[in-house]
């Protein structure tokens, strides 16, 4: 399905253009980095899960985050994501205490050991309130927030890689309207609609929506206001229509409704990308990039055949 996590890009060949080979490398660097970070995060939490349950067992039972099997007495985690978030909150508290709040004291000790001292003896007031930080977003907990930020990082990184590939195909440098790039690339390959399996207008609607979303993160760091909600509104409808048109045999209505849920896109709140939105972008663009590569290789094959026919007739 278009909204499922399927980060597979076909390998390049000797006939693949340089832009595809570059994109192939960048793509898998982004996928491996994101997976490594998530893997370390989740494995660390898993390693310390039993200690958490031992220390916080009563509180976790009361909040129904864990429960005891009535027959075996075995502890069962009922709300895995909430448990992960509690671990992250504890880690944040430790970082604030041991890194941020302790930094100035450590600096003073280092300076003293060198026979130096700060010219200004005053200390900075530090205010890092993780509860207030979470409330400034529409994320439901800290695990959800961190996953969302990782999604934003991957999205911006992938968008930039795709933009660079488009510019390389078009031999364009410097300032170019991002919205126009995909359409301009499409016009360079006559057989692209056949390789792609759908029309230019459909993939353009997807590109337009994600270009708007990219601008929100690059220029407004995901902070939502009325203007942004208005800009996204029309493009979101076009995106859903395009996805349904392309994937009507496999797409679930629930997948479409999961894109930018209204209750999560709120004024004066940060919105961090969720898995469904990232997966649709990644999967759509992978298919487009692979189709471009096929069209390029087909073009080389046709040119070679034409040359042979010309010289063969002489």
TAWOVEN-V113082 format. One record per residue. N is the residue number from 0. RES is the residue in one small letter. NEAR is the number of other C-alpha atoms within 10 Angstrom. D_LAST is the distance of its C-alpha to the last C-alpha in Angstrom with 2 decimals. Layout:
# TAWOVEN-V113082
N&RES&NEAR&D_LAST + N&RES&NEAR&D_LAST
This chain:
# TAWOVEN-V113082
0&x&14&51.84 + 1&x&20&50.68 + 2&x&21&54.11 + 3&x&15&54.26 + 4&x&14&53.68 + 5&x&13&50.20 + 6&x&13&48.91 + 7&x&13&45.76 + 8&x&15&42.43 + 9&x&9&39.50 + 10&x&11&38.37 + 11&x&17&35.41 + 12&x&11&32.37 + 13&x&8&29.93 + 14&x&13&27.72 + 15&x&15&30.73 + 16&x&16&30.98 + 17&x&14&33.73 + 18&x&17&35.89 + 19&x&22&36.09 + 20&x&17&37.07 + 21&x&14&39.72 + 22&x&19&41.03 + 23&x&18&41.21 + 24&x&13&43.49 + 25&x&15&45.66 + 26&x&21&46.02 + 27&x&14&47.42 + 28&x&11&49.64 + 29&x&17&51.24 + 30&x&14&51.71 + 31&x&12&53.21 + 32&x&13&55.49 + 33&x&16&56.86 + 34&x&12&57.41 + 35&x&12&59.11 + 36&x&13&61.49 + 37&x&15&62.40 + 38&x&12&62.77 + 39&x&11&65.14 + 40&x&15&67.09 + 41&x&13&67.57 + 42&x&12&68.27 + 43&x&13&70.89 + 44&x&18&72.61 + 45&x&15&72.46 + 46&x&10&73.99 + 47&x&11&76.92 + 48&x&15&77.36 + 49&x&13&80.32 + 50&x&11&82.14 + 51&x&16&81.64 + 52&x&18&83.07 + 53&x&10&86.00 + 54&x&10&86.89 + 55&x&11&86.17 + 56&x&17&86.84 + 57&x&12&89.61 + 58&x&12&87.74 + 59&x&21&84.53 + 60&x&16&86.51 + 61&x&10&88.29 + 62&x&11&85.02 + 63&x&13&83.59 + 64&x&18&80.72 + 65&x&21&81.75 + 66&x&18&83.97 + 67&x&14&85.90 + 68&x&10&85.30 + 69&x&8&88.68 + 70&x&6&88.58 + 71&x&7&86.99 + 72&x&9&87.75 + 73&x&10&84.13 + 74&x&15&82.85 + 75&x&12&79.90 + 76&x&18&77.89 + 77&x&15&77.77 + 78&x&14&76.02 + 79&x&11&73.55 + 80&x&16&72.01 + 81&x&19&75.49 + 82&x&21&76.46 + 83&x&20&73.38 + 84&x&19&74.29 + 85&x&17&77.84 + 86&x&19&76.49 + 87&x&18&74.26 + 88&x&17&77.24 + 89&x&10&79.30 + 90&x&12&76.53 + 91&x&16&76.32 + 92&x&14&80.09 + 93&x&12&79.89 + 94&x&13&77.10 + 95&x&17&79.06 + 96&x&13&82.17 + 97&x&11&80.76 + 98&x&12&77.91 + 99&x&14&78.45 + 100&x&16&82.26 + 101&x&12&82.65 + 102&x&12&80.12 + 103&x&13&82.54 + 104&x&12&85.21 + 105&x&12&82.78 + 106&x&13&81.75 + 107&x&15&85.42 + 108&x&13&86.02 + 109&x&13&83.04 + 110&x&13&84.25 + 111&x&12&87.81 + 112&x&10&86.69 + 113&x&9&85.15 + 114&x&8&88.31 + 115&x&11&86.80 + 116&x&14&87.50 + 117&x&10&85.92 + 118&x&6&86.88 + 119&x&6&87.22 + 120&x&8&89.31 + 121&x&7&88.56 + 122&x&8&86.54 + 123&x&8&83.91 + 124&x&6&84.79 + 125&x&9&82.24 + 126&x&9&81.85 + 127&x&13&79.32 + 128&x&11&80.33 + 129&x&14&77.88 + 130&x&11&79.43 + 131&x&9&78.93 + 132&x&12&75.36 + 133&x&17&74.60 + 134&x&13&76.32 + 135&x&14&74.06 + 136&x&21&71.15 + 137&x&18&70.68 + 138&x&21&70.07 + 139&x&14&72.62 + 140&x&19&73.35 + 141&x&22&72.22 + 142&x&20&69.84 + 143&x&19&68.15 + 144&x&22&68.08 + 145&x&17&66.49 + 146&x&19&63.83 + 147&x&19&63.11 + 148&x&16&62.77 + 149&x&18&60.38 + 150&x&20&58.33 + 151&x&24&58.33 + 152&x&17&57.19 + 153&x&20&54.29 + 154&x&23&53.32 + 155&x&18&53.29 + 156&x&15&51.40 + 157&x&20&48.72 + 158&x&19&48.48 + 159&x&13&47.91 + 160&x&20&45.20 + 161&x&22&43.38 + 162&x&17&43.87 + 163&x&19&42.38 + 164&x&21&39.32 + 165&x&22&38.82 + 166&x&20&39.21 + 167&x&15&36.73 + 168&x&18&34.12 + 169&x&13&34.93 + 170&x&9&35.26 + 171&x&12&38.74 + 172&x&9&41.79 + 173&x&6&45.46 + 174&x&6&47.16 + 175&x&11&45.27 + 176&x&7&46.96 + 177&x&16&46.81 + 178&x&17&46.91 + 179&x&12&43.68 + 180&x&21&41.59 + 181&x&19&40.74 + 182&x&16&39.74 + 183&x&14&37.47 + 184&x&17&35.76 + 185&x&19&35.42 + 186&x&11&33.49 + 187&x&14&30.71 + 188&x&14&29.56 + 189&x&11&28.68 + 190&x&17&29.15 + 191&x&22&32.39 + 192&x&15&34.76 + 193&x&11&33.25 + 194&x&16&33.53 + 195&x&18&36.94 + 196&x&12&38.35 + 197&x&14&40.18 + 198&x&14&39.93 + 199&x&15&39.97 + 200&x&11&43.49 + 201&x&17&44.98 + 202&x&21&43.82 + 203&x&20&44.67 + 204&x&21&48.26 + 205&x&22&48.55 + 206&x&24&47.20 + 207&x&20&49.54 + 208&x&22&52.57 + 209&x&24&51.92 + 210&x&16&51.18 + 211&x&18&54.63 + 212&x&20&56.14 + 213&x&19&54.51 + 214&x&15&56.04 + 215&x&17&59.43 + 216&x&20&59.34 + 217&x&12&57.90 + 218&x&9&60.08 + 219&x&13&63.09 + 220&x&14&63.14 + 221&x&23&63.43 + 222&x&19&66.62 + 223&x&19&66.85 + 224&x&15&68.31 + 225&x&11&68.34 + 226&x&10&65.33 + 227&x&18&63.22 + 228&x&15&64.39 + 229&x&10&63.50 + 230&x&13&59.99 + 231&x&19&59.35 + 232&x&14&60.82 + 233&x&11&58.15 + 234&x&20&55.27 + 235&x&21&56.97 + 236&x&13&57.06 + 237&x&18&53.35 + 238&x&23&52.61 + 239&x&19&54.60 + 240&x&17&52.98 + 241&x&20&49.48 + 242&x&19&50.40 + 243&x&17&51.97 + 244&x&13&48.98 + 245&x&17&46.55 + 246&x&13&48.89 + 247&x&12&51.21 + 248&x&9&50.99 + 249&x&10&52.08 + 250&x&16&53.90 + 251&x&14&57.69 + 252&x&11&59.66 + 253&x&8&61.79 + 254&x&16&58.77 + 255&x&21&58.24 + 256&x&12&61.95 + 257&x&14&61.92 + 258&x&19&59.75 + 259&x&18&61.98 + 260&x&10&65.18 + 261&x&10&67.46 + 262&x&7&70.43 + 263&x&15&68.53 + 264&x&20&67.12 + 265&x&17&70.31 + 266&x&14&71.19 + 267&x&14&72.29 + 268&x&18&70.98 + 269&x&24&68.09 + 270&x&25&65.53 + 271&x&26&63.54 + 272&x&25&60.48 + 273&x&20&61.01 + 274&x&18&58.83 + 275&x&19&57.61 + 276&x&20&56.30 + 277&x&21&54.58 + 278&x&20&53.03 + 279&x&23&51.57 + 280&x&20&50.01 + 281&x&24&48.66 + 282&x&20&47.29 + 283&x&17&45.69 + 284&x&18&43.99 + 285&x&20&42.83 + 286&x&17&41.08 + 287&x&19&39.52 + 288&x&20&38.39 + 289&x&18&36.91 + 290&x&19&35.06 + 291&x&25&33.64 + 292&x&22&32.43 + 293&x&19&30.73 + 294&x&21&29.02 + 295&x&20&27.84 + 296&x&17&26.46 + 297&x&15&24.83 + 298&x&15&23.19 + 299&x&14&21.75 + 300&x&13&20.50 + 301&x&12&18.84 + 302&x&12&17.14 + 303&x&11&15.89 + 304&x&11&14.62 + 305&x&12&12.80 + 306&x&11&11.11 + 307&x&11&10.08 + 308&x&11&8.83 + 309&x&9&6.72 + 310&x&8&5.25 + 311&x&8&5.53 + 312&x&6&3.80 + 313&x&5&0.00
